[in-house]
């Protein structure tokens, strides 16, 4: 792809998200989401591989459905209440429709079925954009309409997402599918706390973006797309393998790593809201996610693959990839937990 085309598409991605962030009118927010979708589609399909084209088609149909539902819901709200402003969502029908549309946009369970298949068909850098940047605009809208949302529906979406995100990743062998189910589980944690403290949702989303970016960039650095390829990483780059293990454990939410911070704060808030059962279920569902992260750690550190590896032997080639972003994200993924008071103060 030409650098000029790439620049235009990435600028459009930024423009779409910024437009949704800055808008207080549903029509402008919808336009921002549409620009976002249309900008990432050529990036997804540029490999001209049948798998990538299939993933792009699935993504386009899903996002078009979500965008149409969102527009219909906002028009319904305007018809019933005479108000187009995002902050004045008062009618329960329109609110429910918009919640489901945004849940479909980001891939919350039970509207998650498109996400693993789509992510599996993309290359790692486009998958990184899909898993991080594409979540920002829908979450900006969810945070704005949080006070008007139905608490029972949010709790149901959150619990389903954490359980399905953990359960679905258990039998996967493809790293991108594992990261997709990891994304669904993290989204569940974000949505379950949205009704009580939206600031915690923003904090969890920020931490998720940092940790997922580290995972994708590390897999890109080692050209790994399957679990059995990970077994070869120790001989290629021992230092990177060590930090990758810590990154995966951070995604699982183990102390003293950064990933423990949002889970700890969310469980604390759920307990303060007199919801011990909900807190127990989401804490137990985190064990499911931790299991498949530990599987990856085990493969990287304690096994040597019996398979013949037919991919290019990367340790014989000069690595020309930029390592600075990976270094910054890895440091943040491993070491931010002691800064929890400062980060919570900044977010609040």
C-alpha positions as CSV (number, residue, x, y, z in Angstrom):
1,X,0.0,0.0,0.0
2,X,1.3,3.5,-0.9
3,X,2.5,5.6,2.0
4,X,0.2,8.4,0.9
5,X,-2.9,6.1,1.0
6,X,-1.8,4.7,4.4
7,X,-1.5,8.3,5.7
8,X,-4.9,9.3,4.4
9,X,-6.5,6.2,5.9
10,X,-4.8,6.6,9.3
11,X,-5.7,10.3,9.3
12,X,-9.3,9.4,8.6
13,X,-9.3,6.9,11.5
14,X,-8.1,9.7,13.8
15,X,-10.6,12.2,12.3
16,X,-13.6,9.7,12.9
17,X,-12.7,9.1,16.5
18,X,-12.0,12.8,17.2
19,X,-15.4,13.7,15.6
20,X,-17.2,11.3,17.9
21,X,-15.3,12.5,20.9
22,X,-16.1,16.2,20.2
23,X,-19.8,15.8,19.2
24,X,-22.8,16.4,21.4
25,X,-25.2,15.6,18.6
26,X,-26.1,12.0,17.6
27,X,-25.9,12.6,13.9
28,X,-22.3,13.9,14.2
29,X,-21.3,11.0,16.5
30,X,-22.8,8.6,13.9
31,X,-20.8,10.3,11.2
32,X,-17.6,9.9,13.2
33,X,-18.3,6.1,13.7
34,X,-18.9,5.7,10.0
35,X,-15.7,7.5,9.0
36,X,-13.9,5.2,11.4
37,X,-15.4,2.1,9.8
38,X,-14.8,3.2,6.2
39,X,-11.1,4.1,7.0
40,X,-10.1,0.8,8.5
41,X,-11.8,-1.4,5.8
42,X,-9.0,-0.8,3.1
43,X,-6.4,-1.4,5.8
44,X,-8.0,-4.8,6.6
45,X,-8.4,-5.9,3.0
46,X,-5.0,-4.7,1.6
47,X,-3.4,-8.2,1.8
48,X,-5.7,-9.4,-1.0
49,X,-5.9,-12.8,0.8
50,X,-9.3,-14.6,0.8
51,X,-9.2,-14.8,4.6
52,X,-8.6,-11.0,4.9
53,X,-11.4,-10.3,2.4
54,X,-13.8,-12.6,4.4
55,X,-12.8,-10.8,7.7
56,X,-13.3,-7.4,6.1
57,X,-16.8,-8.4,4.7
58,X,-17.9,-9.7,8.1
59,X,-16.6,-6.6,9.8
60,X,-18.3,-4.2,7.3
61,X,-21.7,-6.0,7.6
62,X,-21.5,-6.0,11.5
63,X,-20.5,-2.4,11.7
64,X,-23.1,-1.3,9.2
65,X,-25.8,-3.1,11.2
66,X,-24.6,-1.4,14.4
67,X,-24.4,2.0,12.8
68,X,-27.9,1.6,11.3
69,X,-29.3,0.6,14.7
70,X,-27.6,3.5,16.4
71,X,-29.0,6.0,13.8
72,X,-32.5,4.4,14.2
73,X,-32.3,4.6,18.0
74,X,-31.2,8.3,18.0
75,X,-34.0,9.2,15.5
76,X,-36.5,7.3,17.7
77,X,-35.3,9.4,20.7
78,X,-35.5,12.6,18.7
79,X,-39.0,11.7,17.5
80,X,-40.3,10.8,21.0
81,X,-38.5,13.5,23.0
82,X,-37.6,16.2,20.4
83,X,-33.9,16.0,21.5
84,X,-30.9,15.1,19.4
85,X,-28.3,15.8,22.1
86,X,-26.3,12.8,23.4
87,X,-26.6,14.0,27.0
88,X,-30.5,13.9,26.8
89,X,-31.1,10.2,26.2
90,X,-34.3,9.7,28.2
91,X,-36.5,7.2,26.5
92,X,-36.0,3.6,27.5
93,X,-36.5,2.1,24.0
94,X,-34.0,4.4,22.4
95,X,-31.5,3.9,25.3
96,X,-31.7,0.1,25.0
97,X,-31.3,0.1,21.2
98,X,-28.3,2.4,21.4
99,X,-26.7,0.2,24.2
100,X,-27.1,-2.9,22.0
101,X,-25.7,-1.1,18.9
102,X,-22.6,0.1,20.8
103,X,-22.2,-3.4,22.3
104,X,-22.2,-4.8,18.8
105,X,-19.7,-2.2,17.7
106,X,-17.1,-3.2,20.3
107,X,-17.9,-6.9,20.5
108,X,-19.6,-7.4,23.9
109,X,-21.2,-10.8,24.5
110,X,-23.7,-12.0,23.4
111,X,-23.0,-9.8,20.3
112,X,-19.3,-10.9,20.1
113,X,-19.4,-13.7,17.5
114,X,-17.9,-11.6,14.8
115,X,-14.8,-10.4,16.7
116,X,-12.6,-13.6,16.9
117,X,-13.2,-14.5,13.2
118,X,-12.5,-10.9,12.0
119,X,-9.4,-10.6,14.2
120,X,-8.1,-14.0,13.0
121,X,-8.2,-12.8,9.3
122,X,-6.1,-9.7,9.9
123,X,-2.4,-9.1,10.1
124,X,-1.1,-8.2,13.6
125,X,-0.8,-4.4,13.1
126,X,-4.3,-4.0,11.7
127,X,-5.5,-6.4,14.5
128,X,-3.8,-4.0,17.0
129,X,-5.8,-1.0,15.6
130,X,-9.0,-3.1,15.7
131,X,-8.4,-4.1,19.3
132,X,-7.4,-0.7,20.6
133,X,-8.2,2.4,18.6
134,X,-11.6,1.1,17.3
135,X,-12.9,0.8,20.9
136,X,-12.3,4.4,21.8
137,X,-15.3,6.1,19.9
138,X,-18.0,3.7,21.1
139,X,-16.8,3.9,24.7
140,X,-16.8,7.7,24.5
141,X,-20.5,7.5,23.7
142,X,-21.2,4.8,26.3
143,X,-19.5,6.9,29.0
144,X,-21.6,10.0,28.0
145,X,-24.9,8.1,28.2
146,X,-23.9,6.0,31.2
147,X,-26.4,7.7,33.7
148,X,-29.4,6.9,31.6
149,X,-28.5,3.2,30.9
150,X,-30.4,0.2,32.4
151,X,-28.2,-1.2,35.3
152,X,-29.5,-4.7,34.9
153,X,-28.7,-4.8,31.2
154,X,-25.2,-3.5,31.8
155,X,-24.6,-6.0,34.5
156,X,-25.9,-8.9,32.3
157,X,-23.7,-7.8,29.4
158,X,-20.6,-7.5,31.7
159,X,-21.1,-10.9,33.3
160,X,-21.7,-12.6,30.0
161,X,-18.7,-11.0,28.4
162,X,-16.3,-11.9,31.2
163,X,-17.5,-15.5,31.3
164,X,-17.6,-16.0,27.5
165,X,-14.3,-14.2,27.0
166,X,-12.7,-16.6,29.5
167,X,-14.5,-19.7,28.4
168,X,-14.0,-19.1,24.6
169,X,-10.3,-18.7,24.8
170,X,-9.6,-22.0,26.5
171,X,-9.4,-24.2,23.5
172,X,-7.9,-21.8,21.0
173,X,-4.5,-22.3,19.3
174,X,-4.4,-19.1,17.3
175,X,-2.9,-16.1,19.1
176,X,-5.2,-13.6,17.5
177,X,-8.3,-15.5,18.5
178,X,-6.9,-15.7,22.1
179,X,-6.4,-12.0,22.1
180,X,-10.0,-11.5,20.7
181,X,-11.5,-13.5,23.6
182,X,-9.2,-11.6,26.0
183,X,-10.6,-8.4,24.5
184,X,-14.2,-9.6,25.1
185,X,-13.4,-10.5,28.8
186,X,-11.8,-7.1,29.4
187,X,-14.7,-5.3,27.8
188,X,-17.0,-7.1,30.3
189,X,-15.0,-5.7,33.2
190,X,-15.3,-2.2,31.7
191,X,-19.0,-2.4,31.1
192,X,-19.9,-3.8,34.5
193,X,-18.4,-0.8,36.3
194,X,-19.7,1.8,33.9
195,X,-22.9,2.5,35.8
196,X,-21.1,3.2,39.1
197,X,-17.9,5.0,38.2
198,X,-17.4,5.8,34.5
199,X,-13.9,7.0,35.4
200,X,-12.9,3.4,36.3
201,X,-14.1,2.3,32.8
202,X,-11.8,4.9,31.2
203,X,-8.9,3.7,33.4
204,X,-9.6,0.1,32.6
205,X,-9.8,0.9,28.9
206,X,-6.5,2.8,29.0
207,X,-4.7,-0.1,30.8
208,X,-6.2,-2.6,28.4
209,X,-5.0,-0.6,25.4
210,X,-1.4,-0.4,26.8
211,X,-1.3,-4.2,27.6
212,X,-2.9,-5.3,24.3
213,X,-0.6,-3.1,22.3
214,X,2.4,-4.7,24.1
215,X,1.1,-8.2,23.3
216,X,0.5,-7.4,19.6
217,X,3.8,-5.7,19.1
218,X,5.7,-8.5,20.8
219,X,4.0,-11.1,18.6
220,X,4.8,-9.0,15.6
221,X,8.4,-8.8,16.6
222,X,8.7,-12.6,16.8
223,X,6.4,-13.2,13.8
224,X,4.2,-15.4,16.0
225,X,0.6,-16.2,15.1
226,X,0.1,-19.7,16.6
227,X,0.9,-21.2,20.0
228,X,3.4,-23.7,18.6
229,X,5.4,-20.8,17.0
230,X,5.8,-19.3,20.5
231,X,7.8,-22.4,21.5
232,X,10.6,-21.1,19.2
233,X,10.8,-17.6,20.6
234,X,13.3,-18.4,23.4
235,X,16.0,-19.2,20.9
236,X,15.3,-16.0,18.9
237,X,15.1,-13.4,21.7
238,X,15.3,-14.5,25.4
239,X,14.8,-11.0,26.7
240,X,11.7,-10.4,24.7
241,X,10.4,-13.8,25.7
242,X,10.8,-12.9,29.4
243,X,9.0,-9.6,29.0
244,X,6.2,-11.3,26.9
245,X,5.6,-13.7,29.8
246,X,5.2,-10.8,32.2
247,X,2.9,-9.0,29.7
248,X,0.6,-12.0,29.4
249,X,0.5,-12.4,33.2
250,X,-0.3,-8.7,33.4
251,X,-3.2,-9.2,31.0
252,X,-4.3,-12.0,33.3
253,X,-4.4,-9.5,36.2
254,X,-1.7,-10.9,38.5
255,X,0.0,-8.6,41.0
256,X,2.5,-6.9,41.1
257,X,1.9,-6.1,37.4
258,X,-0.1,-3.3,35.9
259,X,-3.1,-5.5,34.9
260,X,-3.9,-6.1,38.6
261,X,-4.8,-2.4,39.1
262,X,-8.1,-2.1,37.1
263,X,-9.4,-5.5,38.4
264,X,-8.5,-4.6,42.0
265,X,-10.2,-1.2,41.8
266,X,-13.3,-2.7,40.0
267,X,-13.7,-5.4,42.6
268,X,-13.3,-2.8,45.4
269,X,-16.0,-0.6,43.9
270,X,-18.4,-3.5,43.3
271,X,-18.0,-4.5,47.0
272,X,-18.6,-0.9,48.0
273,X,-21.8,-0.9,46.0
274,X,-23.1,-4.0,48.0
275,X,-22.6,-6.4,45.0
276,X,-20.5,-9.2,46.5
277,X,-22.1,-11.9,44.2
278,X,-21.3,-9.9,41.0
279,X,-17.8,-9.3,42.3
280,X,-17.2,-13.0,43.0
281,X,-18.4,-14.1,39.6
282,X,-16.2,-11.6,37.7
283,X,-13.2,-12.5,39.9
284,X,-13.8,-16.2,39.2
285,X,-14.1,-15.6,35.5
286,X,-10.7,-13.9,35.6
287,X,-9.3,-17.3,36.5
288,X,-10.5,-18.7,33.1
289,X,-8.6,-15.9,31.3
290,X,-5.6,-16.5,33.5
291,X,-5.6,-20.2,32.5
292,X,-5.1,-19.5,28.8
293,X,-2.5,-16.8,29.4
294,X,-0.6,-19.3,31.5
295,X,-0.8,-21.8,28.6
296,X,1.0,-19.3,26.4
297,X,3.6,-18.7,29.2
298,X,4.2,-22.4,29.6
299,X,4.6,-22.8,25.8
300,X,7.1,-20.0,25.6
301,X,9.3,-20.9,28.6
302,X,9.0,-24.7,29.2
303,X,8.6,-26.4,25.8
304,X,10.4,-27.0,22.6
305,X,8.1,-27.4,19.7
306,X,8.0,-30.9,18.0
307,X,6.6,-29.4,14.8
308,X,8.6,-28.6,11.7
309,X,8.5,-24.8,11.5
310,X,8.0,-23.9,7.8
311,X,8.0,-20.1,8.4
312,X,11.1,-18.0,7.6
313,X,13.7,-18.4,10.3
314,X,13.7,-14.9,11.8
315,X,16.8,-15.4,14.0
316,X,19.0,-15.5,10.8
317,X,17.6,-12.3,9.5
318,X,18.4,-8.7,10.5
319,X,15.5,-7.3,12.5
320,X,14.5,-3.9,11.0
321,X,11.4,-3.3,13.2
322,X,11.2,-0.2,15.4
323,X,11.5,-1.4,19.0
324,X,10.9,1.9,20.9
325,X,7.0,1.6,21.1
326,X,7.3,-2.0,22.3
327,X,9.8,-0.9,25.0
328,X,7.6,1.9,26.2
329,X,4.4,-0.2,26.3
330,X,6.2,-3.1,27.9
331,X,7.6,-0.9,30.7
332,X,4.1,0.5,31.3
333,X,2.5,-3.0,31.2
334,X,4.9,-4.3,33.9
335,X,5.5,-1.3,36.2
336,X,2.5,0.9,36.6
337,X,0.9,-0.7,39.7
338,X,2.8,1.4,42.3
339,X,1.5,4.5,40.6
340,X,-2.2,3.5,41.2
341,X,-3.0,6.4,43.6
342,X,-1.6,9.0,41.1
343,X,-3.4,7.4,38.1
344,X,-6.7,7.2,39.9
345,X,-6.3,10.8,41.1
346,X,-5.7,11.9,37.4
347,X,-8.7,9.9,36.1
348,X,-11.1,11.2,38.8
